[in-house]
Amino acid sequence: MIVGAGFAGYECARTLSRTAKGAAEIVLLNPHDYFLYVPLLPEVAAGILEPRRISVSLTGTLPGVRLVLGQAHGMDLDARRVAYTDPEDREGTLDYDRLVLTVGSVNKLLPVPGVAEHAHGFRGMPEALYLRDHITRQCELAGAAEDPGERAARTTFVVVGAGYTGTEVAAHGVLFTDALARQNTGLRDGPRPRWLLLDIADRVLPELDERLSRTADRVLRGRGVDVRTGTSVKEATSDGVLLDDGEFIASRSLIWCVGVRPDPLVASMGLPTDRGRLCVDAYLGVPGHPEVFACGDAAAVPDLTRPGKVTPMTAQHAQRQGKVAARNVAASCGHGTRRAYEHHDLGFMVDLGGVQAAANPLHVPLSGPFASAVTRGYHLMAMPGNRVRVAADWFLDAVLPRQGVQLGLVRSWSVPLDTETPEVARVPR
């Protein structure tokens, strides 16, 4: 049984299916029926890609794997049983011989007054769909507003966290709102929509190479994004954001991209953890439970390339750990030999929208249109499906105007920041 179908869980299920060739029952427990290619989520929020383009069907691409829709909420390791709740709120249990825990991560919270009530994260498809609707709605309301102060507040967007996600959201967002403003008669003659990108660190992309940071900073500032490093939020209200330097930014949009934390399910298991991540050995096994494996954001995997440290919470590591976990599960059943997880990072790519990107594949620094082409080529190769559809959407976005339509399908209360399931929109009970 595999719990979770993120990068680690999906790759584990696919590798196990190919290895077993029908000789074993493989069960995948996940709240929804698709694998989400998270790196392209900002392009959904910016109206470039349609939601289903980055949502790869689990049943359609994982032959030999039985999908069970449900959210795991309890583990009985002694009885080898997982308790879950399905989409219709029915309780169920599943037994296993081998368990691979890949439940991923959720939005990271900080004790800042008002943030949980007024900010929205960016971890799942519902949040991306909400943000696309919200940005469009705010621009439309601003175009109809007679008060200049209200118009300015509705067209001011604050992104907190200048890491990988926050940088891409701001980079794509400013292009999106510029396109919306050009189409809206009430905004054409007014000031441009304003974007702020805040981070307590001293530069954007603080976890990546400084050359990538400089490239991203230059592109963002060139587009008019107000990049403020060494700055944090002191309080959030319905009318705006109070910064730690005392300045109040009037805004209706606070986008929270300060990072992630492991799924709370990990802490509920009662096993040793490292900063919320389940402790595992180099073979991705849980000490004391030879039948349990864990990888991805949920596991503190020893980084053999950096002794004494654990692997970072990135898709690059999660995907490769999923393959190793599948191999070691098979080895525990007598098929093949197990191996330790070891991977040297291959560089990072940050899509900055338009024809701009910052990348260092194989640690070769790139920027501009060439970096953008390499970045998009990498994403197409890394996606397990929908490649033609994604490429078609990119082509259409290059030759046609951006569509500024908000459908109102995901409301603010459906995607709270403090949620254990950012991949599932909250529904009324």
C-alpha positions in Angstrom: 0.0 0.0 0.0 1.1 3.5 -0.9 -0.4 6.4 0.9 -0.2 9.6 -1.1 0.2 10.2 -4.9 2.6 13.1 -5.1 5.9 12.9 -6.8 7.2 10.2 -4.5 4.0 8.2 -4.3 3.3 8.3 -8.0 6.8 7.2 -9.0 6.7 4.4 -6.4 3.4 3.1 -7.7 4.6 3.2 -11.3 7.9 1.5 -10.6 6.3 -1.2 -8.4 3.6 -1.8 -11.1 6.3 -2.3 -13.7 8.4 -4.5 -11.4 5.5 -6.7 -10.1 3.9 -7.3 -13.5 0.7 -8.4 -11.9 2.4 -10.7 -9.3 1.4 -8.4 -6.4 -1.6 -6.3 -5.3 -0.6 -2.6 -5.3 -3.0 -0.3 -3.6 -2.7 3.5 -3.8 -4.7 5.6 -1.3 -5.1 9.2 -2.3 -7.8 12.0 -1.7 -8.2 12.6 -5.5 -7.8 10.6 -8.7 -4.9 12.6 -10.2 -1.2 13.2 -9.9 -0.6 17.0 -9.7 2.5 18.3 -11.5 3.1 21.1 -8.9 5.9 23.0 -10.6 3.4 24.3 -13.3 0.8 25.3 -10.7 1.6 29.0 -11.0 0.7 28.8 -14.7 -2.7 27.6 -13.8 -3.2 30.5 -11.4 -2.0 32.9 -14.1 -4.5 31.6 -16.7 -1.9 30.0 -19.0 -2.7 26.3 -18.4 -6.0 24.8 -17.9 -6.3 22.8 -14.6 -6.5 19.3 -16.2 -3.3 19.9 -18.2 -1.2 19.3 -15.1 -3.5 16.8 -13.5 -2.5 13.3 -14.7 -5.0 10.5 -14.3 -3.9 7.9 -11.8 -6.1 5.1 -13.1 -5.2 6.0 -16.7 -1.5 5.9 -16.2 -0.9 3.3 -13.5 -2.0 0.0 -14.9 -2.0 -2.8 -12.3 -2.5 -0.3 -9.4 -5.8 -0.2 -7.5 -6.8 3.3 -6.6 -8.8 3.9 -3.3 -10.1 7.5 -2.9 -9.7 8.6 0.6 -7.8 10.7 3.1 -5.7 8.7 5.6 -6.2 9.8 9.2 -4.8 6.9 11.3 -2.1 4.2 11.2 -2.2 1.0 13.3 1.3 -0.3 12.7 0.9 -3.3 14.9 -2.3 -4.5 13.1 -0.8 -3.2 9.7 -3.9 -1.2 9.0 -4.7 2.3 7.7 -7.9 4.1 8.5 -9.2 6.6 6.0 -12.2 8.8 5.1 -13.5 8.7 1.5 -14.9 11.7 -0.4 -18.4 10.9 0.8 -17.3 11.0 4.5 -17.5 7.2 4.9 -14.9 5.6 7.2 -12.9 2.7 6.0 -9.8 0.6 6.7 -7.2 -1.1 4.5 -4.8 -3.8 5.5 -1.3 -4.0 4.1 1.8 -6.2 4.0 4.1 -3.4 3.0 3.4 0.3 3.6 5.0 3.2 1.8 4.2 6.6 3.4 4.4 9.5 0.9 1.8 11.9 2.3 3.8 15.0 1.3 3.4 18.4 3.0 1.0 21.3 3.8 1.3 25.0 4.1 3.7 26.2 6.7 2.2 28.5 9.3 3.8 31.3 11.3 2.3 32.9 14.5 1.4 36.2 12.7 -2.0 37.7 13.7 -4.6 37.6 11.0 -2.7 35.4 8.6 -4.7 32.3 9.0 -7.9 34.3 8.5 -6.9 36.5 5.6 -4.1 34.7 3.7 -4.3 31.8 1.2 -1.6 29.3 0.5 -0.4 27.7 -2.8 -0.1 24.0 -2.4 -2.9 22.4 -4.3 -5.2 22.8 -7.3 -8.1 24.3 -5.4 -5.8 27.1 -4.1 -4.5 27.8 -7.7 -8.1 27.9 -9.0 -9.2 30.2 -6.2 -6.2 32.5 -6.8 -7.0 32.8 -10.6 -10.6 33.7 -9.9 -9.6 36.0 -7.0 -7.1 38.0 -9.1 -9.6 38.3 -12.0 -12.4 39.3 -9.7 -10.3 42.0 -7.9 -9.3 43.5 -11.2 -12.9 43.6 -12.4 -14.1 45.1 -9.1 -11.3 47.7 -9.3 -12.3 48.6 -12.8 -15.8 49.4 -11.6 -14.8 51.2 -8.4 -15.1 55.0 -8.2 -12.9 55.5 -5.1 -9.2 55.6 -6.1 -8.2 54.1 -2.8 -10.4 51.1 -3.3 -9.2 50.7 -6.8 -5.6 50.8 -5.6 -6.2 48.3 -2.8 -7.9 45.8 -5.1 -5.1 45.9 -7.6 -2.4 45.5 -5.0 -1.2 41.9 -4.5 1.2 40.9 -1.7 3.2 37.6 -1.9 5.0 36.5 1.3 7.9 34.2 0.7 10.4 34.7 -2.1 11.3 31.1 -2.4 10.7 28.9 -5.5 6.9 29.1 -5.3 6.5 32.8 -4.3 8.9 34.0 -6.9 7.1 32.2 -9.7 3.7 33.3 -8.5 4.8 36.9 -8.5 6.5 36.6 -11.8 3.5 35.1 -13.5 1.0 37.2 -11.6 2.3 40.5 -12.7 2.0 39.5 -16.3 -1.5 38.2 -15.7 -2.8 41.4 -14.1 -1.1 43.6 -16.7 -3.1 41.6 -19.4 -6.3 42.0 -17.4 -5.7 45.7 -17.0 -5.2 46.2 -20.7 -8.6 44.5 -21.4 -10.5 46.4 -18.7 -11.7 49.9 -19.8 -11.8 51.0 -16.1 -8.1 50.2 -15.6 -6.5 51.2 -18.8 -5.8 54.8 -17.8 -5.0 54.2 -14.2 -1.9 53.0 -12.4 -0.6 49.5 -13.2 -1.6 46.7 -10.8 1.0 46.5 -8.0 2.8 43.4 -6.8 4.9 43.1 -3.7 7.2 40.2 -3.0 8.3 40.0 0.7 10.9 37.8 2.4 12.8 37.9 5.7 15.9 36.7 3.8 18.4 39.0 2.2 17.6 37.9 -1.4 15.0 36.2 -3.4 15.4 32.4 -3.9 17.6 32.3 -0.8 17.9 28.5 -0.9 19.2 28.5 -4.5 22.4 29.6 -6.2 23.1 33.3 -6.0 23.3 33.6 -9.8 19.7 32.3 -10.1 18.7 34.8 -7.4 20.2 37.7 -9.2 18.5 36.8 -12.5 15.1 36.4 -10.8 15.5 39.7 -8.9 16.4 41.5 -12.1 13.4 40.2 -14.0 11.0 40.8 -11.2 12.1 44.4 -10.7 12.1 45.0 -14.4 8.4 44.1 -14.5 7.7 46.5 -11.7 7.4 44.0 -8.8 8.3 45.7 -5.5 10.8 43.2 -4.1 11.4 43.8 -0.4 14.0 41.5 1.3 14.6 41.6 5.0 10.9 42.3 5.5 8.1 40.3 7.1 4.5 40.7 7.9 3.5 41.8 11.4 -0.3 41.6 11.0 -2.8 40.8 8.4 -6.3 42.3 8.2 -9.2 42.3 5.8 -8.0 45.8 4.6 -4.3 45.1 4.1 -1.0 44.0 5.5 1.1 45.7 8.3 4.8 45.2 7.7 7.4 44.9 10.4 8.8 48.3 9.5 5.4 49.9 10.4 4.2 50.5 6.8 0.6 49.5 6.1 -0.1 48.1 2.6 -3.8 48.4 1.6 -4.6 45.2 -0.3 -7.3 42.6 -0.6 -4.9 39.8 -1.6 -2.3 38.1 0.6 -0.7 35.1 -0.9 1.2 32.9 1.6 4.3 31.1 0.1 6.6 30.9 3.1 7.3 27.2 2.7 5.8 23.9 3.7 5.7 21.5 6.6 5.2 17.8 6.7 1.7 16.4 6.7 0.4 16.3 10.3 -0.4 12.6 9.9 3.3 11.9 10.4 3.4 13.3 13.9 0.3 11.3 14.8 2.1 8.0 14.2 4.1 8.3 17.4 7.4 7.5 15.7 10.7 9.5 15.9 10.6 12.6 13.7 13.1 15.2 12.6 11.4 18.6 12.3 8.1 16.9 11.7 9.5 14.5 9.1 9.5 10.7 9.8 13.0 9.4 10.6 14.1 6.7 8.1 17.4 5.0 7.3 19.4 5.3 4.0 17.2 2.6 2.5 14.0 4.6 3.3 12.9 2.1 5.9 11.4 3.1 9.3 13.6 1.7 12.1 11.8 -0.9 14.1 9.2 -1.5 11.4 10.8 -3.4 8.5 7.5 -3.4 6.6 7.2 0.4 6.6 8.9 2.7 4.2 8.6 6.5 3.8 10.0 9.1 1.3 9.3 12.5 -0.1 8.4 15.5 2.1 7.1 13.2 4.8 10.5 11.6 5.5 13.8 12.8 6.8 16.0 10.9 4.4 19.7 10.9 5.2 21.6 12.8 2.5 24.6 10.6 1.7 26.1 13.4 -0.4 26.1 15.7 2.6 26.8 13.6 5.7 24.9 14.7 8.8 22.1 16.4 6.8 18.8 15.2 5.3 17.6 15.7 1.8 15.6 18.9 1.1 11.9 18.8 0.4 12.0 19.1 -3.4 10.2 17.3 -6.2 13.6 16.2 -7.6 14.4 14.2 -4.5 10.8 12.9 -4.0 10.6 11.5 -7.5 13.9 9.6 -7.2 13.1 8.4 -3.7 9.9 6.9 -4.9 11.8 4.8 -7.4 14.3 3.6 -4.7 11.4 2.9 -2.3 9.7 0.7 -4.9 12.9 -1.2 -5.5 13.5 -1.7 -1.7 9.9 -2.8 -1.2 10.3 -5.4 -4.0 13.6 -6.5 -2.4 11.9 -7.0 1.0 9.6 -9.4 -0.8 12.5 -11.4 -2.3 12.7 -9.6 -5.7 16.0 -8.0 -6.4 18.4 -6.3 -3.9 17.8 -3.1 -2.0 19.9 0.0 -2.3 20.5 3.1 -0.4 19.2 6.5 -1.6 21.9 8.8 -2.9 21.4 11.6 -5.4 23.4 14.7 -6.3 21.1 17.5 -7.3 21.0 18.3 -11.0 20.3 22.0 -10.6 17.1 24.0 -10.5 14.9 25.8 -12.9 12.6 28.8 -12.1 10.0 29.8 -14.7 9.6 33.5 -14.6 6.9 33.7 -17.3 7.0 35.1 -20.8 10.3 34.2 -22.3 12.2 34.6 -19.0 13.6 31.9 -16.7 16.6 31.3 -14.4 18.1 27.9 -14.6 21.3 26.0 -13.8 20.9 22.5 -15.3 23.9 20.4 -14.3 25.0 23.6 -12.6 25.5 25.6 -15.8 23.9 29.0 -15.2 21.4 30.1 -17.9 19.0 33.0 -18.2 16.7 34.6 -20.7 14.8 32.9 -23.6 17.2 30.0 -23.7 16.7 29.2 -20.1 13.0 29.4 -20.6 13.2 26.9 -23.5 15.3 24.5 -21.3 12.9 24.9 -18.4 9.8 24.1 -20.4 11.6 21.2 -22.2 12.5 19.8 -18.8 8.9 20.1 -17.5 7.6 18.3 -20.6 10.0 15.4 -20.1 9.3 15.2 -16.4 5.6 15.1 -16.7 4.2 11.5 -16.8 1.4 12.6 -19.2 -0.5 15.4 -21.0 2.6 16.7 -22.7 0.9 17.6 -26.0 -1.9 19.4 -24.2 0.6 21.4 -22.1 2.6 22.3 -25.2 -0.6 23.3 -27.0 -1.7 25.6 -24.2 1.8 27.3 -24.2 1.5 27.9 -27.9 -2.0 29.3 -27.6 -0.9 31.6 -24.8 1.9 32.9 -27.0 -0.4 33.9 -29.9 -3.8 34.7 -28.2 -4.8 37.2 -25.5 -5.1 35.9 -21.9 -8.6 34.9 -20.9 -9.8 37.0 -18.0 -12.8 35.0 -16.7 -13.6 34.1 -13.1 -16.0 31.2 -12.7 -16.5 31.4 -8.9 -16.3 27.7 -8.4 -13.8 27.9 -5.4 -14.7 30.4 -2.7 -12.4 31.8 -0.1 -13.7 29.7 2.8 -13.1 26.5 0.7 -9.3 27.0 0.8 -8.3 28.0 4.3 -4.6 28.5 4.9 -4.7 26.2 8.0 -5.7 22.9 6.4 -4.3 19.4 6.5 -5.6 18.8 3.0 -4.6 21.7 0.6 -5.3 19.4 -2.3 -9.0 19.1 -1.5 -11.4 22.1 -1.4 -13.5 22.3 1.8 -17.2 21.7 1.2 -20.2 22.6 3.4 -21.4 20.0 5.8 
